[in-house]
Amino acid sequence: MISFDRVSKRYANGREALSNISFNIHSGEMVFLTGRSGAGKSTVLKLIALLERPTRGTVIVGGRNTQTLKGRHIPAFRRGIGVVFQDHKLLADRPVYDNVALPLIVASTALKEIDKRVRAALDQVGLLGKERVLPTELSVGEQQRVGIARAVVSKPPLLIADEPTGNLDPDLSLEVMKLFRRFQDVGVTVVVATHDMHIVREFGERVITLEHGTLPGDPPVDPLPSLVATR
């Protein structure tokens, strides 16, 4: 499903976020991406979702090389990836239904299909019946579940999450992670960036640990030349 081959990422300000990392994630696998703040976890997720492109190396997602993907094909590529954010990124002035339906509306999905999928997604996260409620009227845990429903409403084969339990207490964190496990159980590939090692140990899945943009144990390589990323 995902392959990083000697990937490096240097931003325009000169900061090297990743240096020569390689790993593979198989279809249907659940993987935790760990490391201290600034280790490169978010950059890995951005490269997977094609929010960034590598400075050097190859990123393959779902059989497609993101480095060579044409701009006009990026929207369709991203529709195959569900993204969950730590801060939810919900539209505060729109009810739950509208927030969850947004990816389907953007994809010009038929109204009847939108209604079916939104209700199914809300049912999966235990929020069916709260379609007309505003996000501000929900608890933090419920807001995060709305974000998860929005991420999976398009039935993507890949789900990535950036510190999804960062603002939650231990019980809510466990509840959210159990939702991710349920999606993995039906074949969705799940990649979770987190610093919560209690959660990581609780679920016992494979862990990829980053240290200062590198993977410990990888052989050293020559540093990047003095180039900056243009995208």
N, C-alpha and C positions, 0 to 999 in steps of 0.2 A: 504493500500500500504506500509506504513512505521510504525513500532512500536518500540519505545524505552522503555524498561521496567527496571527501576532502573539501568541505565547504568552509569558506571564510567570508566574513562580512565586516567591511570597514565603512563607517559613515562619513559624510562630507566634512565633519569637524575633526576627522582624523582618528576618532575612537574605533578601535578594533573590537567589535562585540563578540565575534567568533573567529577561531583560528584553526583551520584544517580539521574539522570534525567529520567523522564518518559513523553512520549507524543505519540500521534497518528496522522498520516496524511493520509487522505482518498484518494482513487483513484480518479483522476481527479481534485483534489484540488490544489489551488495555495496558498503557504504559504511563508511568509517572516520570516527569521531567523535574529534577530537583537541583538545588544549588542555592547559594546565598544570593541576596539581592545584587543585581548587576552581573551575575554569572553568565547571562546570555539566554535565559529561558524564554523570555518574551520575544527575543529576536528569532529564535528557532520557530516559534509559533507564527510569527509574521512571515517568515520564509515559506512555511507550509501553506499559509493562506494566500500567498502571493501579494501580501501587503508590502513586501520588500523582495528584492532579488539579490542573490549572492554576488559578492565581489569576485569570488573565485570558487570553482567547484560546481557540482551538479546536485540539484534538488529534484527528485522525481516524486510526484504525488499522483497516485492512481494511474500510473503508467505514463504520465505526461511530464516532460522536462519543463519546469517553470521558467527557466532561463530563455527558452526559445518560444514560449507561448506568445502569440500575437495579442496586442492590446484588445482587439475586438472580441477575442475569445475568453478574456479574463472573467467577465460577469458570469458566463456559463460555468466556467471552472469553479468559481467561488460558490455557486449554488450547490455544489456537491460537498460543501464543508459547512458544518454547523459550528458557530463560534459562541462561547460563553465567556463573558467578561466578569471581573471581580466586582465592578461597580454597576452591573446590570445594563447600563446604557438604555434605559426604558424612556419612552416618550411620556413625560409626566402629565401632559394635558390630554392624553388619549387613554381610553379604557383598556383593560387587559386584552380583550378580543382584538382590538386594532393593533396593539403591540405585537401580538403573536402572529397576526395575519400579514404583517408587513412584508416578509420575504416572498410570500405568495402573490401579493399585490404587485410587487416589483417584477415578478416573473410572469405577470399577466395571466395568472391562473383563473379558471372559470369560477364565478361566485359560488356556485353550488359546491364545487370541490374545496374552495377555501373554507366554507362553513364546516364541512365534514372534517377536514384536516385540523382546523383550529380546535374544534371540540375534542377530537381524539387526542391531540397534544396536551390540552389542558387536563384531560382525564388521566393521562399518563403521569402527570406531575401532581395530581390530587387537587386541582383547582377548578374542576368543572363546577359551574354554578356561579363563578365570580367573573364572568365575561364582561359585565358592564361596570365593574369596580375600577377606580383609578389606582395606579400604582402607589400613589402617596397614601392610600387608605389600607395598604397591605403591610404586613410585617417585613423585616429585612429578608427573612428566610423565604417568604412567599414571593417577594420581588425576584429573588434569585431563581426560584422555580419558574416564574414567568419567563425569565431570560433563557432558561433551559428549554421551555416549551417552544419559544421562538426559534431556538437553534435547531430543533429537531422537526419542526412542522413540515419542512420540505423533504423529510425522510432522507437526509444525506447519509452516505456510507461512512463518512468521517466526521467525528466530533472532537473539537479541540477546546480546551478551557484554560484560561490564564488566571491562576490563583482564585478559583471559584469559591473557596471557603474562607478567604482571607478576612472577611468581615463578619463571619458567623461564629457562634459559640460551638463547643465540641459536639453537642447533640445535633444541632442543625447541620454541621459539617458532615457528620456521618450520614444524615438523611439525604443530603445532596449527593454524596458519593455513591450511595446505594442506588440512586436514580441512574447515575452513569453506568453502574454495573448492570442494571436492567437493560440498558441500551446495548451494552456489549454482549449480553446474553442472546440478543436477537441478531448478532452479526455486525454491529457497528464498531468500527475502529475508534478507540477513545484515547486521546493524548491529554494528560492533565499536568500543567506546570504548577508546582506547589512547593512551599517550604515547610509544610505541615507534616513532619516525619511520623507523627502519631497515626495520621490517616494512611500514610504510605505503608507503615508496618501492619496496620489493621487489615489492609486489603491484599497484601502479599503478592502484588503484581510486579512485573519487571520494572526496574528503575534505571534511568539514564541520568547520571550526575554530571553537571557542568561545574568547572572551576575556572574562573577568569576567562571564559569563552573557549575552554578546551575540555577534552574528555581525558581524565586521568588514565595514564597507561598508553595513550597514543604516542607514537614516535615523534620526536621533534622534527620540524621542517624549517626550511628557509623562510624568513619573514616575508610578508607581502611587500611588493615594490611600492613606491610612493605614488599610489593611485587612490582615488576616492570613488565611492559608489556614485553613479549618476542617477539612480532610481531608488 
